[in-house]
């Protein structure tokens, strides 16, 4: 990995939520190989070497607050990777609490510890493609910064919550694209997201219970002809958060083999997935 030292992670302090499995574990492993001090936040113990592990239920605001306090004691946090995410099989509200509300609470709690030039990268999904729909309502939800109030807002609007997964991934994209302005102007911090296609992790078998058996088999993989691997998603996340991308903020990097641009331009027909 010596030829990748220019990515700027050597001796840097990074935090990875959801770092115990899937894309998060791949990201944590790569960062460690690049010389970073990796602190993992997850409800399950990590499977990769790390500087510290903080057991955290990201759906629980009190747990998240305790983790924020613990992470502040390590000093400067150069880069944050929000990889925690769950499928709707755990329940729509739980899905929203982890994928968006909890990741946002942790991120905003750690911003004072992130220096100028630091960065935040978050995993969204192709499920977030429709973030432009009902944008006024999404902005209303975005304005709620308290996680308890955000939960209550969702409970009162089940039509917005839907399955919890799609709406949470859409909210991540709205949040990233709005937050980049204030974070850039006031703190000099970048925030970006990736939007993966189906990826071969433990997430997929869980999702298969909620979708048609043929959904992932029929999904178009225009570039590779197969699902992505966890490493193939982790590397774009690591590259996006690198200081080499100094002018990139508020971006959504579609790591989906061309699925999103294909839908946007009509080169792919979404009807096959319906």
VEXDREN-2710 file (C-alpha; in Angstrom, 1 decimal):
% VEXDREN-2710
k/r/px/py/pz
1/UNK/0.0/0.0/0.0
2/UNK/3.1/2.3/0.1
3/UNK/2.3/3.6/-3.4
4/UNK/-1.1/4.9/-2.0
5/UNK/0.5/7.0/0.8
6/UNK/-0.5/10.1/-1.2
7/UNK/-4.1/9.5/-0.3
8/UNK/-3.3/11.2/3.0
9/UNK/-4.4/8.7/5.6
10/UNK/-1.1/7.9/7.2
11/UNK/-1.3/8.6/11.0
12/UNK/-4.7/10.2/10.6
13/UNK/-7.5/9.5/13.0
14/UNK/-10.7/8.2/11.4
15/UNK/-14.0/7.0/12.7
16/UNK/-16.1/4.4/10.9
17/UNK/-19.7/3.7/11.9
18/UNK/-20.9/0.2/10.9
19/UNK/-17.3/-0.8/10.7
20/UNK/-17.8/-4.4/11.9
21/UNK/-19.2/-5.9/8.7
22/UNK/-19.8/-5.3/5.0
23/UNK/-18.7/-2.1/3.3
24/UNK/-17.9/-0.6/6.7
25/UNK/-15.5/-3.5/7.6
26/UNK/-13.8/-3.3/4.2
27/UNK/-13.4/0.5/4.6
28/UNK/-12.0/0.1/8.1
29/UNK/-9.5/-2.5/6.9
30/UNK/-8.3/-0.4/3.9
31/UNK/-7.9/2.7/6.1
32/UNK/-5.8/0.6/8.6
33/UNK/-3.6/-0.6/5.7
34/UNK/-3.2/3.0/4.6
35/UNK/-1.8/3.9/8.0
36/UNK/-4.8/5.5/9.7
37/UNK/-5.8/5.1/13.4
38/UNK/-9.3/3.5/13.0
39/UNK/-12.0/3.8/15.6
40/UNK/-15.0/1.6/14.9
41/UNK/-18.5/2.4/16.1
42/UNK/-20.9/-0.6/15.8
43/UNK/-23.3/-2.7/17.8
44/UNK/-21.2/-5.8/17.0
45/UNK/-17.5/-6.3/17.7
46/UNK/-15.2/-5.6/14.7
47/UNK/-13.6/-8.3/12.6
48/UNK/-10.6/-6.1/11.6
49/UNK/-7.8/-4.5/13.7
50/UNK/-8.6/-1.1/15.0
51/UNK/-7.4/1.5/17.5
52/UNK/-10.7/1.3/19.5
53/UNK/-14.1/-0.2/19.3
54/UNK/-17.2/1.6/20.8
55/UNK/-20.2/-0.6/21.1
56/UNK/-23.1/1.6/20.0
57/UNK/-26.8/1.2/19.1
58/UNK/-27.0/4.0/16.6
59/UNK/-30.8/3.9/16.8
60/UNK/-30.6/4.9/20.4
61/UNK/-29.9/8.7/20.9
62/UNK/-28.5/8.1/24.5
63/UNK/-26.0/5.5/23.2
64/UNK/-25.0/7.8/20.4
65/UNK/-24.5/10.7/22.8
66/UNK/-22.2/8.6/25.0
67/UNK/-20.2/7.5/22.0
68/UNK/-19.8/11.1/20.9
69/UNK/-18.5/12.0/24.4
70/UNK/-16.0/9.1/24.3
71/UNK/-14.8/9.9/20.8
72/UNK/-14.1/13.5/21.8
73/UNK/-11.5/12.3/24.3
74/UNK/-9.3/11.0/21.5
75/UNK/-8.8/14.5/20.2
76/UNK/-8.9/15.5/16.5
77/UNK/-10.9/13.3/14.1
78/UNK/-9.6/13.9/10.6
79/UNK/-12.1/11.8/8.6
80/UNK/-15.5/10.3/9.4
81/UNK/-17.0/7.4/7.5
82/UNK/-20.8/6.7/8.1
83/UNK/-21.2/3.2/6.9
84/UNK/-23.9/2.0/9.4
85/UNK/-27.0/0.9/7.7
86/UNK/-29.8/-1.7/8.0
87/UNK/-32.5/-3.1/5.7
88/UNK/-36.3/-2.5/6.2
89/UNK/-36.7/-6.0/7.5
90/UNK/-35.8/-4.6/11.0
91/UNK/-38.8/-2.3/10.7
92/UNK/-39.3/1.0/8.9
93/UNK/-38.7/3.3/11.9
94/UNK/-35.6/1.3/13.0
95/UNK/-34.3/1.6/9.5
96/UNK/-34.7/5.4/9.5
97/UNK/-33.3/5.7/13.0
98/UNK/-30.0/4.0/12.1
99/UNK/-29.5/4.9/8.4
100/UNK/-30.2/8.6/8.7
101/UNK/-31.2/9.9/12.1
102/UNK/-28.5/8.1/14.1
103/UNK/-25.7/8.7/11.6
104/UNK/-26.6/12.4/11.4
105/UNK/-26.6/12.7/15.2
106/UNK/-23.2/11.2/15.5
107/UNK/-21.8/13.3/12.6
108/UNK/-23.1/16.6/14.0
109/UNK/-21.9/15.7/17.4
110/UNK/-18.4/15.1/16.1
111/UNK/-18.1/18.1/13.8
112/UNK/-16.4/20.2/16.5
113/UNK/-13.6/17.6/16.6
114/UNK/-13.1/17.6/12.8
115/UNK/-10.5/20.2/11.7
116/UNK/-10.4/22.4/8.7
117/UNK/-9.6/20.2/5.7
118/UNK/-11.4/17.2/7.4
119/UNK/-14.1/15.3/5.6
120/UNK/-17.2/13.2/6.0
121/UNK/-18.3/10.4/3.7
122/UNK/-21.7/8.6/3.9
123/UNK/-23.1/5.5/2.3
124/UNK/-26.5/6.1/0.6
125/UNK/-27.8/3.8/-2.1
126/UNK/-29.5/3.6/-5.5
127/UNK/-32.6/3.5/-3.4
128/UNK/-32.0/7.3/-2.9
129/UNK/-32.5/8.1/-6.6
130/UNK/-35.8/9.8/-5.9
131/UNK/-34.5/12.3/-3.4
132/UNK/-35.9/15.2/-5.5
133/UNK/-39.5/14.0/-5.0
134/UNK/-41.5/15.8/-2.3
135/UNK/-38.4/18.0/-1.5
136/UNK/-40.3/20.6/0.6
137/UNK/-41.4/17.8/3.0
138/UNK/-37.8/16.4/3.1
139/UNK/-36.5/19.9/3.9
140/UNK/-39.0/20.1/6.7
141/UNK/-37.7/16.9/8.1
142/UNK/-34.1/17.9/7.6
143/UNK/-34.7/21.0/9.7
144/UNK/-35.3/18.8/12.8
145/UNK/-31.9/18.4/14.4
146/UNK/-33.0/16.7/17.6
147/UNK/-33.1/12.8/17.1
148/UNK/-36.1/12.3/19.5
149/UNK/-38.1/15.0/17.7
150/UNK/-37.1/13.5/14.4
151/UNK/-38.3/10.0/15.5
152/UNK/-41.7/11.5/16.6
153/UNK/-42.0/13.3/13.2
154/UNK/-41.6/10.0/11.4
155/UNK/-44.1/8.3/13.6
156/UNK/-46.7/10.9/12.8
157/UNK/-46.0/10.7/9.0
158/UNK/-46.0/7.0/8.0
159/UNK/-46.7/8.0/4.4
160/UNK/-43.3/9.7/4.4
161/UNK/-41.5/6.9/6.2
162/UNK/-42.8/4.2/3.8
163/UNK/-40.5/1.1/4.2
164/UNK/-37.9/3.3/6.0
165/UNK/-35.1/2.3/3.7
166/UNK/-35.8/4.3/0.6
167/UNK/-36.8/7.4/2.6
168/UNK/-33.7/7.2/4.7
169/UNK/-31.4/6.9/1.7
170/UNK/-33.1/9.8/0.1
171/UNK/-32.7/11.9/3.3
172/UNK/-29.0/11.2/3.3
173/UNK/-28.6/12.7/-0.1
174/UNK/-30.7/15.8/0.8
175/UNK/-28.7/16.2/4.0
176/UNK/-25.3/15.9/2.3
177/UNK/-26.2/18.4/-0.5
178/UNK/-27.6/21.0/1.9
179/UNK/-25.1/20.6/4.7
180/UNK/-22.0/21.0/2.4
181/UNK/-22.5/24.8/2.2
182/UNK/-22.4/25.6/5.9
183/UNK/-19.8/23.0/6.6
184/UNK/-17.6/24.5/3.9
185/UNK/-18.1/28.1/4.7
186/UNK/-17.9/27.9/8.5
187/UNK/-15.6/24.9/9.1
188/UNK/-13.7/24.1/5.9
189/UNK/-15.1/20.5/6.1
190/UNK/-16.2/18.5/3.1
191/UNK/-19.2/16.1/3.1
192/UNK/-20.1/13.6/0.3
193/UNK/-22.0/10.4/-0.3
194/UNK/-21.7/7.3/-2.5
195/UNK/-24.7/5.6/-4.0
196/UNK/-24.0/1.9/-4.4
197/UNK/-25.7/-0.7/-6.5
198/UNK/-26.5/-4.1/-4.9
199/UNK/-23.3/-5.3/-3.2
200/UNK/-22.5/-8.8/-2.0
201/UNK/-22.6/-8.4/1.8
202/UNK/-24.7/-9.9/4.5
203/UNK/-27.2/-7.2/3.7
204/UNK/-28.4/-8.9/0.6
205/UNK/-29.9/-12.1/2.1
206/UNK/-31.8/-9.9/4.6
207/UNK/-33.1/-7.7/1.7
208/UNK/-34.2/-10.8/-0.3
209/UNK/-36.8/-11.6/2.4
210/UNK/-38.4/-8.2/1.6
211/UNK/-38.1/-8.3/-2.1
212/UNK/-39.0/-10.6/-5.0
213/UNK/-36.7/-13.6/-5.1
214/UNK/-35.5/-12.5/-8.6
215/UNK/-35.0/-8.9/-7.8
216/UNK/-31.2/-9.0/-7.5
217/UNK/-30.8/-11.5/-10.3
218/UNK/-32.8/-9.2/-12.6
219/UNK/-31.0/-6.0/-11.5
220/UNK/-29.0/-4.5/-14.4
221/UNK/-25.3/-4.6/-13.8
222/UNK/-24.2/-2.7/-17.0
223/UNK/-20.5/-2.6/-16.2
224/UNK/-19.5/-5.8/-14.4
225/UNK/-22.5/-8.1/-15.1
226/UNK/-22.6/-8.9/-11.4
227/UNK/-23.0/-7.4/-7.9
228/UNK/-20.2/-5.3/-6.6
229/UNK/-18.0/-6.5/-3.7
230/UNK/-17.6/-4.7/-0.4
231/UNK/-14.1/-3.7/-1.4
232/UNK/-15.3/-2.3/-4.7
233/UNK/-17.6/0.1/-2.7
234/UNK/-15.1/0.8/0.1
235/UNK/-12.4/2.1/-2.2
236/UNK/-14.6/4.9/-3.8
237/UNK/-15.6/5.9/-0.2
238/UNK/-11.9/6.1/0.8
239/UNK/-11.0/8.0/-2.3
240/UNK/-13.9/10.4/-1.9
241/UNK/-12.8/11.3/1.7
242/UNK/-9.2/11.7/0.7
243/UNK/-7.6/15.2/1.0
244/UNK/-6.8/14.8/-2.7
245/UNK/-10.4/15.6/-3.4
246/UNK/-10.1/19.0/-1.8
247/UNK/-12.7/20.7/-4.0
248/UNK/-15.3/18.0/-3.9
249/UNK/-18.2/18.5/-1.5
250/UNK/-21.9/18.0/-1.6
251/UNK/-21.3/15.3/-4.2
252/UNK/-23.2/12.1/-4.8
253/UNK/-20.9/9.5/-6.4
254/UNK/-23.0/6.8/-8.0
255/UNK/-21.0/3.6/-7.4
256/UNK/-23.6/1.6/-9.2
257/UNK/-22.1/0.5/-12.5
258/UNK/-24.0/3.2/-14.4
259/UNK/-27.5/2.4/-13.1
260/UNK/-28.4/5.9/-12.0
261/UNK/-27.3/7.7/-15.1
262/UNK/-28.9/5.0/-17.2
263/UNK/-32.2/5.7/-15.5
264/UNK/-31.8/9.4/-15.7
265/UNK/-31.2/9.4/-19.4
266/UNK/-33.5/6.6/-20.4
267/UNK/-30.6/4.3/-21.4
268/UNK/-32.0/1.7/-18.9
269/UNK/-35.6/0.8/-18.5
270/UNK/-36.7/0.6/-14.8
271/UNK/-39.8/-1.3/-15.7
272/UNK/-37.8/-4.6/-15.5
273/UNK/-37.4/-4.0/-11.7
274/UNK/-41.0/-3.2/-10.9
END
